[in-house]
Amino acid sequence: MKLSHLLFLAPAVMMACSTSNDEAKAPAAENYTDYVDVKIGSGGHGHVFVGANVPFGMVQLGPTSIPQTWDWCSGYHDTDSTVIGFSHTHLEGTGIGDLFDVTLMPVTGTVTYARGTEDDPASGLWSYGLRSQEIAEPGYYSVPLQRYGILAEMTATNRVGVHRYTFPASDSAAIVIDLQNGGCWDKPTGTEMKAEGDSMIVGYRYSEGWAKDQKLYFAAQFSKPFESFELAGPDDMYGRVNFKTDSAEQVLVKVAISPVSIEGAKANLKAEMPGWDFDATRQAASKAWNDELGRIKVTTGNEEARKKFYTALYHSMIVPATFSDVDGSYRGADGEVHKADRPQYTILSLWDTYRAEMPLMSIIQPERSKDIALGMVNIAEQQGRLPVWHLWGNETDCMVGNPGIIAVADAIVKGQLTGTDRDRAYKALLATAAEQDRGGNLRDKYGFIPSDLMNESIAFDMEYAIADAAIARAAEVMGDSANVKKFTERSHSYRNYLDKETGFARGKFVNGSWRTPFDPNATKHREDDYCEGNAWQYTWLVPQDLQGLVDFFGSEEATVAKLDELFTTSSELTGDDASPDITGLIGQYAHGNEPSHHIIYFYTMLGQQDKAADRIHQVLDEFYTTKPDGLAGNEDAGQMSAWYIFSSLGFYQAEPASGRYWFGTPAFDSAEVTVPGGTFTVKANNLSDTNRYVRSVTLNGKPYDKPYIMHDDIMAGGELIFEMGPAK
């Protein structure tokens, strides 16, 4: 054990000793990756990915554990140190598990080819990872495997995962390629692998799970010629690559993946990782992260807030993931191979991300944001409608409404799409809105979705209404007045559920009667009129039509009073199967799930910005921490983090596809945001815990009296100054 302990430390020592005196004396540029703790959100229900990758990379290379339950959707949980191997695809913060394709596990000796169970060490090839020596940072991951005395290290390029395994002396060392074990709901439907020469294994893994028809191809090249290769395990879904190793010998493996073909994987490997310099690749991955994190530079004396901010920024740039090969080839939503002149993306968790993640990218990643929007238009042309929740070329139809409409409309409103691109996008909006599936036929027939004819009726209808309002905003840009009128009227369909007697959005039947009995605190997970929520949260899911709520409650004063009650009422959830997604509760405001994310900003929209400041300050402090259980709910593909980023900058796009960001309260003394127009600087003079209220605003040196700022003003660059003060 002493020898293996020293073995685990050796690479880090060698790297430290290699730094030259000149490098040590050079002034250090700010390294934003130093502020990132990738394990924030790896506990609780955060479900974040832990491993090595580059921003928006196809490869998410990291450990996969034994459990296949909800809190292991990303393959990793802070409470569990089991490792069945290191997989090349993972999900980030989702509520369903899938992927975990092409898993490598270094071993010595005879093993059982199975996932195994933790109660029996001989049940599989798994090992405990030595967490006390685990290193997880942007672009790099390492952990010692206790069972085998092997140090596992990994880094990545966009499409290539790079492994470095430091073995003990052994005549039976091996690297096992596991094509059987995916994540949670995933299972293989077809696999193949074969040796090409004595240093490369190629193959594919077809699978079904959340996404029903996944295809992934790979090419794995080894730095050391293997002595033999053998297929093993159930249906030959394991491949054992055998070596003899000396003490502390390092064996590297480069694994390129492709959604198209083995030849595509080989081309990705040749283009992105032609050599074997692991440390240089690690440094390049770190630089890629540093460059992207440096798009926003915050100034603060609060180191915990800085760590939360840059970790959130990191989490916001893991997905969407690249889904096209280096030559532009990708697998379309129609199952055919296509070629595009712009990168394509997958893992589109749009019900979550249209709210803040996509708007954030429109500011700090405008070109990538455009690519994603155009990729969504491609999907619409291939499958007949814009995506809902797209995963590896598959429409999962997960969650409610038409969130793809909102994201693409936002791109039109913000001028990201022009010319024929804009025309194609607008056509996709209208085609998607005309869909008759998923309750569209009921809504067209009755003017709303009757609750006795469809589960989650209120949730579907309210999200459709938000999408309709987004189309109306896009129609304004297109000069299409008829559709402005049509979709604005359609966006009011939610009003059918507003019940004056109870003061809530309530299930309504075809005959006009209300669902009884009625309890606004009641929830039954995915089996009631709402979706991962209850009447308290869904009554406020009207970011596109606050005036409609004001009319319902009778006045702005009455609306503010009801909003106050949302935050002060009991947090009790009633019902036999309460949704596990209703978390991060302040009263019945649920920050752990997306339908609540705009609600606090209604205070600003109602002229009560100080109340917004108080609640934002509370959420930033209480529901975002630097602990592993540091998120109030699932990370949800960057949405939870994007809310933090926007809100800590001091503004948030509460109305989807509006291009308007409402003020809240900034968390930093200053922030510099890189935008096409140069730098957009946000300053908060006299900021403190007590001075968290905006008392006046200037924009580019001139007094500014609006409670919001427009997207174009941000993108032009300039200076927004908040003068902060105490409560009035």
C-alpha positions in Angstrom: 0.0 0.0 0.0 2.9 2.4 0.7 4.2 1.9 -2.8 0.8 2.5 -4.4 0.3 5.6 -2.3 3.6 7.1 -3.5 2.6 6.0 -7.0 -0.5 8.1 -6.9 1.4 11.2 -5.9 4.2 10.9 -8.3 2.7 12.6 -11.4 1.7 15.7 -9.5 5.2 15.9 -8.0 6.8 15.6 -11.4 4.6 18.3 -12.8 5.4 20.7 -10.0 9.1 20.1 -10.3 9.0 20.8 -14.1 8.1 24.5 -13.7 11.1 26.6 -14.6 12.5 29.5 -12.6 11.5 31.9 -15.4 7.9 30.7 -15.3 7.8 31.0 -11.5 9.0 34.7 -11.7 6.6 35.7 -14.6 3.5 37.7 -13.4 0.6 35.4 -13.3 -2.4 36.3 -15.5 -5.7 35.8 -13.8 -6.8 32.2 -14.0 -10.6 32.0 -13.7 -10.5 28.3 -13.5 -9.0 28.7 -10.0 -12.4 30.0 -8.9 -14.3 27.0 -10.2 -15.3 24.1 -7.9 -16.7 21.5 -10.3 -18.1 19.5 -7.4 -20.6 22.1 -6.4 -23.9 20.4 -7.2 -22.5 16.9 -7.2 -24.4 16.2 -3.9 -28.1 16.5 -3.1 -30.1 16.6 -6.3 -27.8 18.8 -8.4 -26.9 15.9 -10.8 -23.9 17.8 -12.2 -21.3 16.2 -14.4 -17.9 15.7 -12.8 -15.0 14.9 -15.2 -12.9 16.3 -18.0 -14.2 18.2 -21.0 -13.9 21.5 -22.9 -16.7 24.1 -23.3 -19.7 22.7 -25.2 -17.6 19.6 -26.1 -19.0 16.4 -27.5 -16.9 14.4 -25.0 -17.8 14.5 -21.3 -15.2 12.1 -19.9 -15.6 11.2 -16.3 -16.3 8.4 -13.8 -19.5 6.4 -13.8 -20.6 4.8 -10.5 -22.6 1.6 -9.8 -26.0 3.1 -8.9 -28.5 3.8 -11.6 -31.0 5.8 -9.7 -32.2 9.4 -9.8 -29.4 11.1 -8.0 -26.8 9.3 -10.3 -28.3 10.8 -13.5 -24.8 12.3 -14.3 -23.0 9.1 -13.2 -21.4 10.7 -10.2 -22.6 11.6 -6.7 -20.6 13.1 -3.9 -21.8 10.4 -1.4 -20.5 7.5 -3.5 -17.0 6.6 -4.5 -17.6 3.5 -6.6 -16.2 3.5 -10.2 -17.2 1.0 -12.9 -15.1 3.0 -15.4 -14.8 6.3 -17.2 -17.4 7.0 -19.8 -17.2 9.5 -22.7 -20.7 10.9 -22.6 -22.6 12.2 -19.6 -25.5 14.5 -18.9 -25.4 17.7 -16.9 -27.9 18.3 -14.2 -30.8 16.5 -15.7 -33.7 14.6 -14.1 -33.3 11.5 -16.2 -30.2 9.4 -16.8 -28.9 8.4 -20.2 -25.7 8.1 -22.3 -22.5 7.0 -20.5 -21.2 5.6 -23.8 -17.9 3.8 -24.3 -16.7 3.2 -20.7 -13.0 2.4 -20.1 -11.7 0.7 -17.0 -8.0 -0.1 -16.3 -7.6 -3.3 -14.3 -5.1 -6.0 -13.3 -5.8 -9.7 -13.0 -9.0 -11.6 -13.5 -12.2 -9.7 -13.3 -15.9 -10.3 -13.5 -17.3 -8.5 -16.6 -20.3 -6.8 -15.1 -21.4 -3.5 -13.5 -21.5 -5.3 -10.1 -23.0 -4.4 -6.8 -21.3 -2.6 -3.9 -22.2 -5.4 -1.4 -19.9 -7.8 -3.3 -16.4 -6.7 -4.5 -16.2 -9.7 -6.8 -19.5 -8.9 -8.5 -17.9 -6.7 -11.2 -14.8 -5.0 -12.3 -15.6 -1.9 -10.2 -13.3 -0.2 -7.7 -13.5 2.4 -5.1 -12.0 5.7 -6.1 -9.7 7.2 -3.5 -11.6 10.5 -2.9 -9.0 12.0 -0.6 -6.7 12.2 -3.7 -9.3 12.9 -6.3 -8.6 16.0 -8.5 -11.5 17.6 -10.4 -11.0 20.9 -12.2 -12.1 22.3 -15.6 -10.6 20.1 -18.3 -9.0 17.5 -16.0 -10.0 14.7 -13.7 -8.0 12.1 -11.8 -8.6 9.5 -9.1 -6.6 6.6 -7.7 -8.4 3.2 -8.1 -7.9 1.4 -4.8 -8.6 -2.1 -6.0 -5.9 -2.1 -8.7 -3.4 0.5 -7.5 -3.9 2.4 -10.7 -3.9 6.2 -11.0 -6.5 7.2 -13.6 -6.2 10.7 -15.2 -8.1 12.2 -18.1 -8.5 15.3 -20.1 -10.3 16.1 -23.4 -10.6 18.0 -26.6 -14.0 18.6 -28.2 -14.4 15.2 -29.7 -11.6 13.2 -28.1 -11.2 11.8 -24.5 -7.6 11.3 -23.4 -6.8 8.8 -20.7 -3.5 8.3 -18.8 -3.3 5.3 -16.6 -0.3 4.7 -14.3 -0.1 1.0 -13.6 1.8 -1.1 -11.1 4.1 -3.8 -12.3 1.8 -6.6 -13.7 1.8 -9.4 -16.2 -2.0 -9.1 -16.4 -2.6 -5.4 -16.8 -5.5 -4.5 -19.1 -7.8 -1.7 -20.2 -11.4 -3.0 -20.5 -13.8 -1.3 -23.0 -17.3 -1.7 -21.7 -20.2 -1.2 -24.2 -22.8 -2.8 -22.0 -23.3 -0.3 -19.2 -25.0 3.0 -19.9 -26.7 5.3 -17.6 -29.8 4.6 -15.6 -32.5 4.2 -18.3 -30.1 3.4 -21.1 -29.5 -0.1 -22.5 -27.5 -1.2 -25.6 -29.3 -2.5 -28.7 -26.3 -3.3 -30.7 -22.5 -3.2 -30.2 -19.4 -4.1 -32.0 -15.7 -3.6 -31.5 -12.6 -5.0 -33.2 -8.9 -4.5 -33.3 -7.2 -2.7 -36.2 -3.5 -3.6 -35.8 -2.0 -3.8 -32.3 -2.8 -0.3 -31.1 -6.4 0.6 -32.1 -9.8 -0.6 -31.3 -12.8 0.7 -33.3 -16.5 0.0 -32.9 -20.0 1.4 -32.2 -22.6 1.4 -29.5 -26.3 1.7 -30.4 -28.7 2.1 -27.5 -32.1 3.2 -26.3 -33.2 4.9 -23.2 -34.5 8.4 -22.8 -33.5 8.8 -26.4 -34.8 5.8 -28.3 -32.4 5.5 -31.2 -28.8 6.5 -30.2 -25.8 5.8 -32.4 -22.3 6.4 -31.3 -19.1 5.4 -33.0 -15.6 5.3 -31.6 -11.9 4.9 -32.4 -9.6 4.2 -29.4 -5.8 4.4 -30.0 -3.3 3.1 -27.4 0.2 4.5 -26.8 1.5 1.0 -26.1 1.0 -1.9 -28.5 -1.2 -4.4 -26.8 -0.2 -8.0 -26.5 -3.7 -9.3 -27.3 -7.4 -8.2 -27.5 -10.3 -10.4 -26.6 -14.0 -10.0 -26.4 -15.7 -11.0 -23.1 -18.7 -10.7 -21.0 -22.4 -10.9 -22.0 -22.9 -10.8 -25.8 -19.2 -9.9 -26.2 -20.0 -6.3 -25.0 -16.6 -6.0 -23.2 -13.3 -5.9 -24.9 -10.1 -6.6 -22.9 -6.9 -5.0 -24.2 -4.0 -6.8 -22.5 -0.5 -5.5 -21.6 2.4 -6.2 -19.4 3.5 -3.2 -17.4 6.4 -2.1 -15.3 6.0 -0.3 -12.0 4.6 3.2 -12.5 4.4 2.7 -16.3 1.9 5.0 -18.0 -0.4 3.8 -20.8 -2.3 6.5 -22.7 -5.5 6.0 -24.7 -7.1 8.5 -27.1 -10.8 7.8 -27.7 -12.5 9.8 -30.4 -16.3 9.6 -30.8 -18.7 10.4 -33.6 -22.5 10.4 -34.1 -21.9 9.4 -37.8 -19.3 6.7 -38.4 -16.1 5.0 -37.3 -14.4 6.9 -40.1 -15.8 10.1 -38.7 -14.3 9.2 -35.3 -10.9 8.5 -36.9 -11.0 11.8 -38.6 -11.9 13.6 -35.4 -9.0 11.8 -33.7 -6.5 12.8 -36.4 -7.7 16.4 -36.4 -7.9 17.1 -32.7 -5.3 14.7 -31.1 -2.6 13.7 -33.5 0.1 13.3 -30.8 0.5 12.0 -27.3 1.2 15.0 -25.1 -1.3 14.6 -22.3 -0.1 17.5 -20.2 -0.2 19.9 -23.2 -3.8 18.7 -23.9 -4.7 19.3 -20.3 -3.2 22.8 -20.5 -5.1 23.5 -23.7 -8.4 22.3 -22.1 -7.7 24.6 -19.1 -7.0 27.5 -21.4 -10.2 26.9 -23.4 -12.1 27.1 -20.1 -10.2 30.1 -18.9 -10.9 31.9 -22.2 -14.6 31.3 -21.9 -14.8 32.1 -18.2 -13.0 35.3 -18.9 -15.9 36.6 -20.9 -17.2 38.0 -17.6 -14.8 39.5 -15.2 -16.2 40.3 -11.7 -14.7 42.4 -9.0 -15.6 41.6 -5.4 -14.1 41.1 -2.0 -16.5 38.2 -1.4 -14.4 35.1 -2.4 -17.3 32.8 -1.8 -19.5 34.7 -4.2 -16.7 34.7 -6.7 -16.4 30.9 -6.5 -20.2 30.6 -6.9 -20.2 32.9 -9.9 -17.4 31.2 -11.9 -18.6 27.7 -11.0 -22.1 28.8 -12.2 -20.5 30.2 -15.4 -18.6 26.9 -15.9 -21.8 24.9 -15.4 -23.6 27.1 -18.0 -21.1 26.1 -20.7 -21.0 22.3 -20.4 -24.0 21.8 -22.7 -25.4 22.1 -25.3 -22.8 19.6 -26.6 -21.2 19.6 -30.1 -23.0 17.1 -32.3 -21.1 17.3 -35.6 -17.8 15.9 -36.7 -14.8 18.0 -37.8 -16.0 17.8 -41.4 -19.5 19.1 -40.4 -21.2 15.7 -40.7 -23.9 14.9 -38.2 -26.9 12.6 -37.7 -30.1 14.5 -38.2 -33.5 14.2 -36.5 -34.6 12.1 -39.5 -31.9 9.5 -38.8 -30.0 10.5 -41.9 -26.5 11.9 -42.1 -26.3 15.5 -43.0 -23.5 18.0 -43.4 -23.5 21.6 -42.2 -21.1 24.5 -42.5 -21.8 25.5 -38.9 -21.4 23.4 -35.8 -24.5 21.4 -34.7 -25.4 20.8 -31.0 -27.4 18.4 -28.9 -28.5 17.9 -25.3 -31.1 20.7 -25.8 -33.0 20.9 -22.4 -35.2 23.7 -23.7 -38.0 23.7 -21.1 -35.3 24.6 -18.6 -32.9 26.7 -20.6 -35.1 29.0 -22.6 -35.6 31.0 -19.4 -32.0 32.1 -18.6 -29.4 29.8 -20.1 -30.2 30.6 -23.8 -30.6 34.3 -23.1 -27.2 34.3 -21.3 -25.6 32.7 -24.3 -27.1 35.3 -26.6 -25.0 37.8 -24.7 -21.7 36.1 -24.0 -21.8 33.5 -26.8 -23.6 35.2 -29.6 -22.1 33.3 -32.5 -22.6 29.9 -30.7 -26.1 31.0 -29.8 -26.8 31.6 -33.5 -25.4 28.2 -34.4 -27.6 26.5 -31.8 -30.7 28.4 -33.1 -29.9 27.4 -36.7 -29.3 23.8 -35.6 -32.8 23.9 -34.1 -34.2 25.1 -37.4 -32.4 22.2 -39.1 -34.1 19.8 -36.6 -37.5 21.4 -37.4 -37.0 20.8 -41.1 -36.0 17.2 -40.5 -38.7 16.2 -38.0 -41.4 18.7 -38.8 -41.3 20.8 -35.7 -38.8 22.5 -33.4 -37.2 20.4 -30.7 -38.7 20.0 -27.2 -35.8 18.1 -25.5 -33.4 16.8 -28.1 -30.8 14.2 -27.2 -28.3 12.6 -29.6 -30.4 13.1 -32.7 -33.6 12.0 -30.9 -36.7 13.9 -29.9 -37.6 12.8 -26.4 -40.7 15.1 -26.1 -39.7 15.5 -22.4 -41.5 18.2 -20.5 -44.4 20.4 -21.6 -45.1 23.1 -24.1 -43.1 24.2 -27.1 -39.9 25.6 -25.6 -38.0 25.4 -28.9 -40.3 28.1 -30.2 -39.3 30.5 -27.4 -35.6 30.0 -28.0 -35.7 30.5 -31.8 -38.1 33.5 -31.5 -35.6 35.0 -29.0 -32.9 34.7 -31.7 -35.1 36.5 -34.2 -36.1 39.3 -31.8 -32.4 39.9 -30.9 -31.3 40.1 -34.5 -29.2 37.0 -34.4 -30.9 35.5 -37.4 -31.2 37.6 -40.6 -32.0 37.1 -44.3 -32.9 33.6 -45.4 -31.9 32.2 -41.9 -34.6 34.4 -40.3 -37.2 33.3 -42.9 -36.5 29.6 -42.3 -36.7 30.2 -38.5 -40.0 32.1 -38.7 -41.4 29.3 -40.9 -40.3 26.8 -38.3 -42.1 28.8 -35.5 -45.4 28.8 -37.4 -45.2 25.1 -38.4 -44.5 24.1 -34.8 -47.3 26.2 -33.4 -49.7 24.5 -35.8 -48.8 21.0 -34.5 -51.9 19.1 -33.3 -50.0 16.6 -31.1 -49.3 17.0 -27.4 -52.6 18.8 -26.8 -52.5 21.2 -29.7 -55.7 19.8 -31.2 -57.5 20.3 -27.9 -56.3 23.8 -27.5 -57.4 24.7 -31.0 -60.8 23.1 -30.5 -61.7 24.5 -27.1 -59.4 27.6 -26.8 -57.6 25.9 -23.9 -56.7 22.3 -22.9 -59.5 20.9 -20.8 -58.2 19.3 -17.7 -60.6 16.3 -18.0 -59.1 15.4 -21.4 -55.4 15.7 -20.8 -52.9 15.2 -17.9 -50.8 18.3 -17.0 -53.3 20.4 -18.9 -52.5 23.7 -17.2 -48.7 23.2 -17.5 -49.0 22.4 -21.2 -51.4 25.3 -22.0 -49.4 27.9 -20.0 -46.2 27.0 -21.7 -47.9 27.1 -25.1 -49.2 30.5 -24.2 -45.6 31.7 -23.5 -44.5 30.3 -26.8 -47.4 32.1 -28.6 -46.3 35.4 -27.1 -42.8 34.7 -28.3 -44.1 34.1 -31.8 -46.0 37.4 -31.6 -42.7 39.2 -30.7 -41.0 37.5 -33.7 -43.9 38.5 -35.9 -43.4 42.1 -35.0 -39.8 41.9 -36.2 -41.0 40.2 -39.4 -43.7 42.9 -40.0 -46.4 40.2 -39.9 -49.2 42.2 -38.2 -51.8 39.4 -38.7 -49.7 37.0 -36.7 -48.9 39.6 -34.1 -52.7 39.8 -33.4 -53.3 36.1 -33.7 -50.6 34.9 -31.4 -51.0 37.6 -28.9 -54.7 36.5 -28.5 -53.6 32.9 -28.3 -51.1 33.8 -25.6 -54.1 34.6 -23.3 -55.4 31.0 -23.3 -54.1 30.5 -19.8 -56.8 32.9 -18.5 -59.3 30.1 -18.8 -57.8 28.5 -15.7 -57.9 31.5 -13.5 -60.5 30.9 -10.9 -61.8 34.1 -9.1 -63.3 32.1 -6.2 -60.0 30.6 -5.1 -57.6 33.1 -6.6 -55.5 30.4 -8.4 -55.0 28.6 -11.7 -57.2 25.6 -11.3 -58.1 22.6 -13.5 -61.0 23.4 -15.8 -63.2 20.8 -17.6 -64.8 20.9 -21.0 -68.2 21.8 -19.5 -66.7 24.8 -17.7 -66.7 23.3 -14.3 -63.7 23.4 -12.0 -61.7 20.4 -10.7 -62.7 19.5 -7.1 -61.6 19.1 -4.5 -59.0 21.9 -4.8 -55.9 22.4 -2.7 -53.3 24.9 -3.9 -50.6 23.1 -2.0 -51.4 19.7 -3.5 -49.0 18.0 -6.0 -48.8 14.6 -7.6 -45.6 14.1 -9.6 -46.5 14.3 -13.3 -50.0 13.1 -12.6 -52.1 16.2 -12.1 -53.0 19.4 -13.9 -49.6 20.9 -13.4 -46.1 19.7 -14.1 -43.6 19.4 -11.2 -45.5 22.1 -9.4 -48.8 23.1 -7.9 -51.3 25.9 -8.1 -49.2 28.3 -6.1 -46.3 28.2 -8.6 -48.4 27.8 -11.8 -50.7 30.7 -11.1 -47.6 32.9 -11.7 -46.4 31.2 -14.9 -47.4 34.1 -17.0 -44.2 36.0 -17.7 -45.6 37.1 -21.1 -48.7 38.8 -19.6 -48.4 40.2 -16.2 -51.2 42.7 -17.0 -53.5 39.7 -17.3 -52.7 38.7 -13.7 -53.2 42.2 -12.5 -56.6 42.2 -14.1 -57.4 38.9 -12.5 -56.4 40.0 -9.0 -58.0 43.4 -9.5 -55.2 45.9 -9.1 -51.4 46.1 -8.9 -51.7 46.5 -5.1 -53.7 43.2 -4.9 -51.2 41.5 -7.2 -48.3 42.6 -5.0 -50.2 41.4 -1.9 -50.8 38.0 -3.5 -47.1 37.8 -4.5 -46.1 38.6 -0.9 -48.3 35.7 0.2 -46.6 33.3 -2.2 -43.3 33.9 -0.3 -44.8 33.9 3.2 -47.4 31.1 3.1 -46.6 27.6 4.5 -44.1 25.5 2.5 -46.1 22.4 3.1 -46.7 20.2 0.0 -49.8 18.0 0.3 -50.5 14.8 -1.5 -49.3 11.2 -1.5 -46.7 11.7 -4.3 -45.3 15.2 -4.0 -43.0 16.1 -6.9 -39.3 15.8 -5.9 -38.6 18.7 -8.1 -40.4 21.2 -5.9 -37.4 22.3 -3.9 -35.7 25.5 -2.8 -38.9 26.7 -1.1 -39.6 30.2 0.2 -43.2 29.8 1.1 -44.5 28.2 -2.1 -41.9 29.9 -4.3 -39.8 27.0 -5.6 -36.4 28.1 -6.8 -35.3 24.5 -7.4 -37.5 24.2 -10.5 -37.8 26.4 -13.5 -41.4 27.6 -13.6 -40.7 29.9 -10.6 -37.5 31.5 -12.0 -39.1 34.7 -13.3 -41.5 35.3 -10.4 -39.3 37.5 -8.2 -38.8 39.9 -11.0 -42.6 40.5 -11.1 -41.9 42.8 -8.1 -39.7 45.1 -10.2 -42.3 45.0 -13.0 -44.9 46.0 -10.5 -42.8 48.9 -9.2 -41.6 47.1 -6.1 -37.9 46.7 -6.9 -36.8 46.8 -3.2 -38.9 43.7 -2.6 -37.3 42.0 -5.6 -33.9 42.9 -4.1 -34.7 41.3 -0.8 -35.8 38.0 -2.4 -33.0 37.9 -4.9 -30.4 38.5 -2.1 -32.0 35.7 -0.1 -32.0 33.2 -3.0 -28.4 34.0 -4.0 -27.2 33.4 -0.4 -29.4 30.5 0.7 -29.9 28.4 -2.5 -26.4 28.7 -4.0 -23.6 27.6 -1.8 -20.1 26.3 -2.2 -20.9 22.9 -0.8 -21.4 19.7 -2.9 -25.1 20.1 -2.1 -24.9 23.7 -3.3 -27.9 23.9 -5.6 -31.6 24.0 -4.7 -32.5 21.5 -7.4 -31.2 19.9 -10.6 -28.7 22.0 -12.5 -30.8 21.4 -15.5 -28.3 21.8 -18.3 -27.1 25.2 -17.0 -30.4 26.9 -16.2 -30.0 27.0 -12.5 -26.5 28.5 -12.8 -27.6 31.0 -15.5 -30.2 32.4 -13.1 -27.4 33.0 -10.6 -25.2 34.7 -13.2 -27.9 37.0 -14.5 -29.3 37.8 -11.0 -25.8 38.5 -9.6 -25.1 40.9 -12.5 -28.3 42.8 -11.5 -30.8 42.0 -14.3 -32.9 39.1 -15.8 -35.0 38.5 -18.9 -38.3 37.7 -17.2 -40.3 38.0 -20.4 -39.2 35.4 -22.8 -38.2 36.6 -26.3 -38.6 40.2 -25.3 -35.0 41.4 -25.3 -35.7 43.2 -22.1 -33.8 42.6 -18.8 -35.5 43.8 -15.6 -33.3 45.1 -12.8 -33.0 43.3 -9.4 -29.9 43.8 -7.3 -26.3 43.3 -8.3 -24.0 41.1 -6.2 -20.6 42.5 -7.3 -18.9 45.8 -7.1 -18.3 45.6 -10.9 -18.5 43.2 -13.8 -17.1 43.5 -17.2 -18.9 41.5 -19.9 -17.3 40.9 -23.3 -19.8 41.7 -26.0 -19.6 42.4 -29.8 -19.5 46.1 -29.1 -16.5 45.8 -26.7 -17.2 45.7 -23.0 -20.4 46.1 -21.2 -19.5 47.2 -17.6 -21.9 47.0 -14.7 -20.9 48.9 -11.5 -22.6 48.9 -8.2 -21.4 51.9 -6.1 -21.7 51.7 -2.3 -22.8 48.0 -2.5 -23.1 46.1 0.8 -25.4 43.6 2.4 -27.5 46.5 3.7 -27.0 48.7 0.7 -28.5 46.2 -1.7 -31.2 48.5 -3.1 -30.9 50.4 -6.4 -31.4 54.1 -5.7 -30.5 55.5 -9.1 -29.1 54.3 -12.4 -27.0 55.8 -15.2 -26.3 54.4 -18.6 -23.2 55.6 -20.4 -23.0 58.6 -18.1 -26.6 59.7 -18.5 -29.5 59.3 -16.0 -31.5 56.3 -16.8 -35.1 56.0 -15.5 -36.3 52.7 -16.8 -36.4 49.6 -14.5 -34.9 47.4 -17.3 -32.3 47.5 -20.0 -32.6 46.3 -23.6 -30.5 43.6 -25.2 -29.2 46.0 -27.9 -27.9 48.4 -25.2 -25.9 45.5 -23.6 -24.5 44.3 -26.9 -23.3 47.7 -27.9 -21.0 47.9 -24.9 -20.9 50.8 -22.4 -21.4 51.3 -18.7 -24.4 50.7 -16.5 -23.9 52.2 -13.0 -26.2 51.3 -10.1 -26.0 53.7 -7.1 -26.8 51.5 -4.2 -28.3 52.4 -0.8 -30.1 51.2 2.3 -33.8 50.5 2.5 -36.1 53.5 2.3 
